[in-house]
Amino acid sequence: MTISIQRSHNGALQSYNVELENVTLLSVLNHIKTKIDPTLTYAHSCRSGVCGSCAVRVNGREVLMCEYKPKSGDCVEPIRNARVVRDLVVDSGHVERFNRTGSAWSEGSREESVKAEEMERIETQSDCILCASCYSACPVYAVNPDFIGPFALTRVWRYVNDPREQDASAKMAAVQTNGIWDCMLCGECVPVCPQGIAPKQDITMLRTKASVMGYQDPNAATAFGGGLDFGSPVF
């Protein structure tokens, strides 16, 4: 089969002919690096779809190299919306930055028993493997590079629904700017998640919860000439 890979040294696609069948894309790239071109650079670790470090784009869609079975003619590129370090390796620092902006972690937990059904509400969101595929697929970054993004927002939804979380209101306040109201709800983040997480649904639920708490979409006021006063959030 013939595989084309985006190279960073010249910004062009480079084609490789590989005599392999029914193997993963990661196996193909390992073969290219060891047998054909040792300069090819890419990232991987667990080789079992757990760590998320081998996320790339194939034919314009985000996949994990250790799970995707390539076919002849495939075009492999680094994920989008992140600085390319070399070839298929990108700087994942943006993920950490957006997590900090959205306070997408536990600020402190109360010691109390949790019902099974309460944990089921956040079980799926807890399965994220940090692959950043949803960030890569998100079109909002084309117009707003400061958008907190689907990964951090789905984690915020996970924590504001954890009954042990001590300060869920602070997390909701943190995602009002460049956050839940900036999402286009296009759903591009949903099909690329290897863990079956649906950030669009989580962001929609965050909006509903924010409205109950007294927040409003700032774009709604702008649509009416900025003359509406929705008041302060209610806690």
C-alpha positions in Angstrom: 0.0 0.0 0.0 1.0 3.6 -0.4 0.8 6.0 2.6 1.3 9.8 2.4 2.6 11.5 5.5 2.8 15.2 6.2 6.4 16.2 6.9 7.4 19.3 8.8 10.8 20.0 7.3 9.3 21.0 4.0 5.6 21.2 4.7 4.9 18.6 2.0 3.4 15.2 1.8 5.8 12.3 1.5 4.7 9.0 0.1 5.9 5.6 1.2 5.3 2.2 -0.3 4.8 -0.5 2.3 4.2 -4.2 1.8 2.1 -4.8 4.9 -1.6 -5.8 5.2 -4.1 -6.0 8.1 -1.9 -4.1 10.5 -2.4 -0.8 12.4 -1.2 2.5 11.2 1.3 2.5 14.1 2.8 -0.7 12.8 3.1 0.8 9.4 4.9 3.9 10.7 7.2 1.7 12.8 8.1 -0.2 9.7 8.8 3.0 7.8 11.0 4.3 10.5 13.0 1.2 11.0 13.2 0.0 7.4 12.8 3.0 5.1 13.2 6.5 6.7 14.6 6.9 10.2 13.9 10.6 10.1 10.1 10.1 10.4 8.9 11.4 13.8 5.7 10.5 15.6 4.6 9.8 19.1 3.2 6.7 20.7 3.3 4.8 24.0 0.9 2.2 25.2 0.0 0.7 21.7 -3.4 -0.3 23.1 -5.7 2.7 22.8 -5.2 3.8 26.4 -2.7 6.7 26.5 -4.0 8.8 23.6 -0.5 9.9 22.6 -0.7 8.6 19.0 -3.6 10.7 17.8 -3.2 11.9 14.2 -5.5 12.9 11.4 -6.1 10.4 8.5 -7.9 11.7 5.5 -9.1 14.7 7.5 -10.4 12.7 10.5 -8.8 12.2 13.9 -7.8 8.6 14.8 -5.5 6.7 17.1 -2.6 5.2 15.2 -2.6 2.1 17.4 -6.2 1.3 16.5 -6.7 2.5 12.9 -6.2 0.0 10.1 -4.8 2.0 7.1 -5.5 1.5 3.4 -3.6 2.4 0.3 -4.0 6.1 -0.5 -4.4 7.3 3.1 -3.0 10.7 4.0 -1.7 11.1 7.5 -1.3 14.5 9.2 -0.7 15.8 12.7 -3.8 16.9 14.7 -4.9 20.5 14.2 -5.1 23.5 16.6 -1.7 22.7 18.1 1.9 23.7 17.3 3.7 21.0 15.3 7.0 20.1 16.9 8.1 17.8 14.1 6.2 15.7 11.6 3.3 14.1 13.5 4.3 15.3 16.9 2.5 18.3 18.4 2.9 20.4 21.5 0.1 19.3 23.9 0.6 22.2 26.3 -2.6 23.8 25.1 -4.6 21.0 26.8 -3.0 21.8 30.1 -3.6 25.6 29.6 -7.3 25.2 28.9 -7.7 22.8 31.8 -6.2 25.5 34.1 -8.5 28.2 32.5 -11.6 26.1 33.1 -10.5 24.7 36.5 -11.1 21.3 35.1 -10.1 19.3 38.2 -11.3 18.7 41.7 -10.8 21.7 44.0 -11.5 19.5 47.0 -13.9 16.7 47.9 -16.3 16.2 50.7 -16.1 13.0 52.6 -19.4 11.3 52.0 -20.9 8.2 50.5 -21.8 8.4 46.8 -24.6 6.4 45.2 -23.9 4.2 42.2 -26.3 6.1 40.0 -24.5 9.4 40.9 -21.2 8.0 39.7 -22.8 6.6 36.6 -23.6 10.2 35.6 -19.9 11.0 35.3 -18.5 7.6 34.4 -18.2 8.2 30.7 -16.5 11.7 31.1 -14.0 10.1 33.5 -12.7 7.8 30.7 -11.0 10.6 28.7 -7.5 9.5 27.6 -6.2 13.1 26.8 -5.7 12.4 23.1 -6.9 15.9 22.1 -8.8 14.6 19.1 -11.8 16.7 20.0 -9.6 19.8 20.1 -8.3 19.0 16.7 -11.8 18.5 15.2 -13.2 21.7 16.8 -13.8 24.5 14.2 -14.2 27.2 16.9 -10.4 27.7 17.1 -10.4 29.2 13.7 -12.1 32.2 15.1 -11.3 32.0 18.8 -7.9 30.5 19.8 -8.7 31.1 23.5 -11.8 28.8 23.4 -11.5 26.5 26.5 -12.5 23.7 24.3 -14.5 20.4 24.3 -12.0 18.4 26.4 -11.8 20.9 29.3 -15.5 21.6 29.2 -16.5 18.0 29.4 -14.3 17.6 32.4 -15.9 20.6 34.0 -19.3 18.9 33.5 -17.9 15.8 35.2 -16.8 17.7 38.3 -19.9 20.0 38.6 -21.9 16.8 38.7 -19.7 15.0 41.3 -21.6 15.3 44.6 -18.3 15.3 46.5 -17.1 18.5 44.7 -16.9 21.4 47.2 -17.1 24.4 44.9 -19.0 23.6 41.7 -20.1 27.2 41.4 -16.5 28.4 40.9 -16.1 26.0 38.0 -19.3 27.2 36.4 -18.1 30.8 36.7 -14.7 29.9 35.1 -16.4 28.7 31.8 -18.5 31.7 31.1 -15.9 33.5 29.0 -14.4 31.6 26.0 -16.3 28.6 27.3 -19.8 27.1 27.0 -21.4 30.0 25.1 -18.6 30.1 22.5 -19.2 26.5 21.4 -21.0 26.2 18.0 -22.7 22.9 19.0 -21.7 21.5 15.6 -20.9 18.1 17.0 -17.6 17.6 15.2 -16.0 16.6 18.5 -18.4 13.6 19.1 -17.5 11.1 16.4 -13.7 11.4 16.8 -13.6 10.6 20.5 -12.2 7.1 20.9 -13.8 6.7 24.3 -17.4 7.5 23.2 -17.6 10.8 25.1 -20.0 13.4 23.6 -18.6 16.8 24.5 -21.4 18.6 22.6 -24.0 17.0 24.9 -21.9 17.8 28.0 -21.6 21.5 26.9 -25.3 21.6 26.2 -26.0 20.4 29.8 -23.5 22.9 31.2 -25.5 25.7 29.4 -28.7 24.4 30.9 -27.1 24.2 34.4 -25.6 27.7 34.0 -29.0 29.1 33.0 -30.5 27.6 36.2 -27.8 29.3 38.2 -28.7 32.7 36.6 -26.1 32.9 33.8 -27.1 33.9 30.3 -25.6 33.6 26.9 -23.8 37.0 26.4 -24.5 36.8 22.7 -28.3 36.9 23.4 -27.9 40.4 24.8 -25.8 41.5 21.8 -28.5 40.3 19.4 -30.8 42.8 21.0 -28.3 45.7 20.8 -26.8 45.0 24.2 -29.7 46.6 26.0 -30.7 43.6 28.1 -29.7 43.2 31.7 -30.0 39.6 32.9 -28.7 40.5 36.3 -26.2 38.6 38.4 -26.0 34.8 38.7 -27.9 33.2 41.5 -26.1 30.8 43.8 
